[in-house]
């Protein structure tokens, strides 16, 4: 039911990192750590123009690469990850981005979440479910998991859904988290999932547009408390 409602709400959900192929999505996803997709999308056009493939990136001078990705944050560490990833892709995979989870997570800067992004959104393979901060938050609020560990959250979600739905379910959870189920003040009043969400009642104490009337203090409440005598 929740997957159906999410599909109704966000039928066209996609990964929001601009890319044209697996290489570009891999680079963008590595850069997106501790940043935003919007910010990364301002960086990658020039980056991909200069380094259009793993072979070009593997030969990059860190002194030229680092300023190009500075705005992504943690740019020195990300530059090392990008160079290490590209060099391994060239040396071990002939310059082509590998297409299995096992091979992807061996690349520098690539953990399971990043591998799932590339596999699902660039290569069309449902090998797992992306668990980012939005997926973790929304799935917990919906009662789909009781864990705060990404690997366990992913396993919980994978057990609930057919493999064919894994990639799109993650996209829709992410879109829902970014547009409705905010970390602070989720918009439960306009959420299609609210009737099925065990957390909605915590945020929907009052009908929308109506402020809760404060009770007037009684005379006894206004009076200062008398000091008790010593025992």
Order of alpha helices (4+ residues) and beta strands (2+ residues): alpha-alpha-alpha-alpha-alpha-alpha-alpha-alpha-alpha-alpha-alpha-alpha-alpha
